[in-house]
């Protein structure tokens, strides 16, 4: 009897609708999915996120069934992954100095989850829309389409964070989703996308949000700035609206729904294409009001700029947005014309490497290449003549090691274009962990004697191996100086400072043309109002570190003022 029962059970299992699945397969239905989510390890966000990502991949690889249960499972996995995703996003944005392997692992984890969510919703929207009028899920299509649009927006944002082009026909897929929303008439229907959201959203406002974020990017924003702007835009949705007819006196931006690219400024639109237009005048007026309020002392959080936004960075980012979102007539113009060149330039990257190159370049030729002491020939001259002869000095100068361009932190690039303000180049970037917007670099043309400073302002990953880089060169020539604090040490042992706080540290002095000097230092040594003594530059008096002018990873430029005597 037992054997007969087992055979019967085996035969029934073969005809089970869930054949090939585990009994606890989370894709079976929402109850099983809920139990599976509750069994995930608590406290390991990455492991949990990867587990959900794996199930979403399975969901999309077997997307032949479009049932109520499958839709409910997809939405549940999406909702339960949001906190885990936010944790990984915070880890990524708060650790700009992480190594390339760690950065790559986090980025692919975040991007991979958004991709599978977008892929799942996109497939369902197109399927349900294709059978409109008879689909039992017709009432859910607006919410599914809105979630799909938001997911595609995150994909574009995270490719931008890594300075990568859109690729993967992301724009074309996004445009198609919005066209479905328009054709079905729910593009302006406001919905609460997720239970924890504080405001409603529509397909049109979410779509415009993505378009405006793309317009703000010029390859010059830090990942943190992009994320900050993404949050700010949520409060500015009501200032914009899409139109299908052009008003040349009002509209200044356009999107082609049939193309695989993002928005453009209105120039000569082809009216035969499915174009949508919008204006930014109201938004620009809002930005001006926020800027005025910030300068008058209002806190960023009071103006809807999130609680973690700082006044200085908010003003800087708002200035950038005013330029990027302005009309064609008032857009930012290039400061100096570019000229195509082929120029070899040595690049020293990192504050420490720049200091080393300047120190080597400024070393006197009379110094022995073997160290601070005298070598054999110099000692022999002193013994015989009482001084070092010019002949020996000349011979030693030829032995002097140059500022090594072959050091690990010094590279040689071929610049493709040059202007009075900087360079442009296309370089191999696979192993360049340091190459990021805001990186401080030293530059020296192969036919030049002196180093100058530059900052990476624009970065665009052309592919896995190469990047397009825009470098702004600073007009001031850097001078290597030593700074040390003049305040008494706060921690001493037997009267001696054992903290190292008063030890001199290398800095780069920049003499301003208008008499306003500044200095670039390691951020660890900066404190507003800190009095320091300058060594290494003639006629320098004690100075006080003033307000920061600019900062990035590993360096900060601050104004200096004479210390009160």
N, C-alpha and C positions, 0 to 999 in steps of 0.2 A: 504493500500500500504506500509506504514511504517513497519507494522508487517511482511509483506511478504519480504521486503528488509532485515529486521533484520534476519529473518530465513535463507534467502539465504546467507547472509554474515557469519552467524554462521556455515552453512554447508561448505562453502568454507574454512573457517578457520580450519575446521577439517582436510582438505586435504592439508593444507599448508605445505611446506617442513620444515618450522621452527616451527612446532607444539610443544607446551610445552615450548617455549621460550618467554621471554619478548620482546616487540618491540625494546627496547634499549639494548638487550642482546649483550655484547661486543664480544661474540664468533660467532655472526652471520656472519659478514664479516669485512674486514679491515676498511671500512668507519665508521661503528658503533663503532668498537674498538677504532679508533682514537678519535671520539667524546667522548667516555666514559673516555679515558685517560685524555683528556683535562678538564673533569669535576671533576677530583680528587682534593682534598683540597691541595692547595699550602702551603708549610711551615711545613708540618707534614710528615716527611720522613717515619716514622714507619707505620703510618696509610695508606699511599699510597702503601707502599710495601706490607702490609698485604692484601690490596684490590686486588692487582695484583696476589699475591700468591693464594688468594681464587679463582680467575678466572682460573689460571693455574691448580689448583686442579680439577675444573669442567671440564676443557679441557681434562685432562688425564682420568677422570672417564667416559667420553663419547667419547672414542677414536676409535669408530667403523668406522668413516668416514675419508677418507684420501684425502680430496679435496684440490684444490689450495687455496681456501679461508681459510681453517683451518690451512694450513701451513703458510700462510701469517700472520694470527692472532698470531700464536705461536711465530714467529720470531719478530713481532712487540712488543708483551708483553715482550719478552726477552730483546730486545733493550731498551725499555723505562724503564725497571726496573734497569738497570745497575747503573745509577747515585744514585738511592735510595739505592741500595745494597751497593755501595761504601760508602755512608754516614753512614750506620749502621756498616759496617766493621771498619771504622775509629773510631766510638764511642767505639766499642768493644776493639780494640787494644790500644787505648789511655787511657783507664780506667782500668788498671789491678787490682785496689783495689775495684772494684764494688762488691756489695753483690751478693751472690749466686742466689737469685731470679732474679735480673736484668741481671746477666750474662747468666742465663739459658734462659731468654726471648729473649735476643739479639741473642744468639747462635742458638736457634731453629728457629728464624725468618730468619737468614742468611742461615742456613743449609737447611731449608724447601724450600726456593726459589730455591736454587741450585738443590735440589732433584727433584722438579717438572719440572724444565727446562731440566735436564738430562733425566728424565723419558719420557718427550714429544719427545725430539729429538731421543732418543734411539729407541722408538717404531716406529717412522717414518722411521729411517734409515733401520731397519730390514725389515719393510714392503716394502719399495721402492726397496731395494736390492734384496728382494725375487722375485720381478717381473721385474728384470733388462731386458732391451731391449724393453720393451713395456710400461714402466712407463713414463707418461708425465712429471714427476719430475726428470728424470734421471740427468739432468744438475745441479740440486740443491743438489744432494746427497753428493758430496764432502764437500760443505759448512755445510750442516746439520750434517754430520759425524764429522767434525772438531769441531763444536760447542758442540756436544755431548761429545767428548773426553775432551774438556776443562772443561765442567761442571762436569764430573766425577772426573777430577783432583782436582777441588775445593772441591768436597765432601770428597775426601781422605785427602786433606789439612786441612779441618775444623774438621775432626775427629781427626787428629793428633794434632791440636791446643788444643783440649780438652783431649789429651793423651788417646784417645780411639782406640781400634783395628779397622781395616777396616770394617769388617762385611758386611751384606746385599749383599754379593757376588759382591761387587763393583769391585774388581780386575777382576773377571771372565767376568763381563759385559764390562769392559774397554778393556780387551784383545779381546773380540769378535768384538767390534767396530773397533779395529785396524786391525783385520784379514779381515773384510769386506773391509777396505780401501786398504789393500794389494791385496786382490783377485780381486778387481775392477780396480787396477792399478793406483789409484790417491793418494796413501799414501805420495808421495813426491811432490804433486802439491801445489805450494805456493798460498795462498789466503789471502785477507784482511778480517779478520773474522768480525770485526765491523768497522763502518765508522771512529770512533775516534782513532783506533789503529794506531801506528806510524810505524809499520813494518808488513810484511806478515808472514805467518806461514803455516806449512803443518801438516798433521796428524802425520807424523813420528816425526817431531821436537816437537810437542805438547805432544806426547806420551813419548818421551825421557825426556822431561821437567818433567813430572810427576814421571818417574822412578828415576831421579836424585834427586828430592826433597824428595822422599821416602828414598833413600839411605843416605841422609844427616841427617835424623832423627834417633836419638837413644834414644828418650825419655828425652833428655837433653836440648833441645832448648826452649827458650821462644816463646810465640805466635808472638811477634814483630820480632824475628829473623827469624822465618819461613816465615812470610810475606815478610820480606826484601829479603830473599834468593829467594823467588818466583819471585820477581821483577828482581833480578840479573840474574837469569837463562835465561830471555828473550834475553839477549845480548850474551849468550854463545851457542846458538843453533847450530851454524855452526861448532863447534869443535867436533861434535859427529855424528855418522851415524850407523844405525842398519845393521847387516849382518846375513844371515842365515847359514853361514858356520864358524866354529870356527878356528881361528888362535891363537894357544897357545902362540905365541910370542908377540901377540898384544892385544888380547881381555882379559879383566879382569872382565867383568860383563855379566850376562845372565838373560833372562826372559823367563819363560815357559808360552806360550800362552794358554795352556790347564789347567792351575792351578789357584786356587783362592788365590794367594799370589803375593807379589811384587818381585822385582829383588833380585838376590843373586850374590855373587862372584863366579867366575868360579872355580869349583873344579873337579868333575867327571861328566860331562854332559851326560845325556841320549839322544843319538842321534836319538832315535825313537820318541822323542817328538818334537812338534813344537817350537823350541828354536830360540831366536834371541840374538846375541852377539854384544857387543860394547866395545870400548876402551876409556879411560879417560886421556891418556898421554898428548894429546894436550891441554886439558882443565886444567890439573894440571900445565902445563908449563905456561899457561895464568894466573893462580892464583898466581904463583910465581912472575911473572912480576908485577902484581898488588900490591902484598905485598911489593916488593922492591920500587915501585913508592910511595906508601903510607909512607913508612919509610923515604923516601927522601923528603917528604913534599908536595906531590901532594894531591889535594883535592879529596875526594871520588867521587864527581859528575863528575870530569874530567875523571875519569877512568871507567865511566859507572855504578857506584854503587849507583845511585839515589841521589837526592839532600838532602834528610833528613838523610842520613847515616853519622855516626860520625867515625872519624879515628880509635879511640880505639876499638869500637865495631866491626868495619869492619875487623881489624887485628885479633881480637879474633875469629870471625866467619870464616875467611879465613883459620886460623890454623885448626879449626874444620873440614872444608871441605877437607883440604889436607889429614887428617887422614881417614875420612869417604869414600873418593873417590879413595883412593890409592889401589894398587894391594894387593893380598892376602899375598905376602911375606913382604910387608912393612906396613901392617895395624897396628893400635895401639894395643899394647899388654896390658893385665891387669897388673897393677902395683904390686899387691900382690895377692897370692892365696886365694880363699875363702874357708871357712870351715863351714859346717853345724852345727848350734847351736840352742839351745832353751834358749834364755836369756831375762829376764824381764828388760826393760829399761824405765825409766821415761823420758818423752819428754816435754820440755817447749817450746812453739812456740811463736814467736814474741819477738822483742828486749826488750820490757818492761817486759814481763814475765821472760825472762832470767835474767835480772837485779834483779828482785824481788827474784828469787830463789837463786842467788849468794849472795844477801844481807842477806837473811835469813840463808843461810849456814854459812856465815862468822860472824854472830852475836855472841858475846861472851856469854858463858853460865851464866856469872854473871849478865847479864842484866835481869831485872825483866820481866817476860812474860806479865805483865799488863801494860807495858809502860816504858818510860825512867826513871820515878821516882822509889822510893823504895816501895815495898809492905809492908804489916803489919809485917811479920816476919823479914824482913831486917831492917825496922825502929826500931823494938824492939831490935834487936841485937846491932844496933848503940847506942841506948839509954842506954843499959845495959853494953855493953863491949867497946863501942867506935869504933867498927868495925864489919863487917859482918863475922860471923864464917864460917869455912869450911863446917860444917854440914848443915847450912842454904843454903850455895852456892850449895851443892850437891843436896839438896832437890829441890831447885829452878831449877837446871839444868834438873831434871826429868820432871818438869812442863813446860819446854821451848817448845813451839810449833815447830814441825819440818817444814821444807820447804814442804808446803802442796802439796802432789801429787794429791789431789782431787780438786785442784783449776780448774776453767773452762779452763784455758790456759795451764794446765799440764795434760798429758795423760800417760798411761802405755801401751807400746807396747811389743809384743813378737817378738824378732828378729829371723829370720830363718837362716841367714848366717852372717858371720863376717870375716873381713880381717884386716890387719894392717892399712888399710886406711878408713875403714867404716863398715857399716852394710847394710843388705838387709832385707826387711820385707814386708809382705802382710797384709794390715790393712783395717779396715772398714773406708770408706771415704765419705759416703753419706752426713754427716753434717760437714765435714771439709773444710770450705771455704778457710782456710789459706793454705791448702796443695797444693803447686805449686812448680815448679822447681825454685830454687833460694831462697826458704824460709830458713831463719836462725833459727836454733833450738838449745836448750840446751839438752844434754844427760847425764844421770847418771844411770849406772847399779844399780840394787837393792842392790848389795853387795859392792858398791863403795861409797866413802865419798865425792869425788869432782865431780863437773860438768865439762863437756867438751863441746866444740862447734862443731856443724855440719851444713852442708848445703845440702838441698835436690838437688841431681844432676840428678836423673832419676825418671820418673813417668810414669806409664802405668795403665790406667783404665781397669781393668779386666772385670768389669760389673758395674751396677749402684751402687753397695754397697761396692765393694772392689777395692783396687789399690795395685799395686806392686811399692815399693818405694826403691830407692837407695840413701844412705846417705854417704857423705864424711865427715869424722871427721878431724878437724884441729889438727895438732900436738901440737900446743901451748896451754898451760893451761891459760884460761882467768883470769884476775885479775880485780876486780871491782874498778874503779877509778872515780874521779870527775874531770871534765875539766871546766875551765872557761876562757873566753877571757881576754887577758891582755891589749888590745887596749882600749883607753878611749871611753866612750859611745858617740854616735853621737847625741843622743836626751836626754836631761836632763831637769828636772824641779826643780828649786831652788838648782841646783848642784847635784841632785840625778838622777840616771838612772832609768827611769820609763818604758823603753822598754823591760827590762828583758834580754837583749842581754848578759850582763855580769854575769848573774846568773849561778852557776855551774850546769852541767848536767852530768848524769851517762854515763859512757863509759866502754868498755871492752878492757883492755890492753893486748896485746899479745907480749911476749918477744921472738924474733926470735933467732934461734940457732946460726946464724952467726953474731949476734949483731945488726941486723936490726929489730927494733921494729915497731909495727903497732898498730892501735887502731880501734875498731869498734864503730861507733857513729850513731846517728840519722842523716839522710841526711840534715835535717833542720839546723843543726849546722855546716855544712861543708862549708869551703871556702878555696881555694888553697892559701897556704902561711899564713894562719891564725895562729897567735901566741897564745898559750894557756898555762895555768898553771895547773900542774897535782897535784891532792890531793888524798891521800889514798894509795899511793905506796911509800915506803921509797926510799930516795936518787933519787928522780925524779926532774929534773930541768925543767925550761920552755922549751917547744918544739914548733915546727912549723909543721902544717899539710901539708904533701907533696902530691904526686900524688895518685889518687885512685888506689887501687889494684883490688878491685872487689866491685860491688854494685848490689843491688836488691831492691825489694819492702820493704821499712821501715828500711833499714840499708845500710851502706857503710863502707868498710874497706880501710883505708888510711895509707900510710907510715908516720912515724914521724921522724923528724930530730931535733937535738939540736938547740935551738934558739941562734942566735948570741948575745953574751953578749955586 
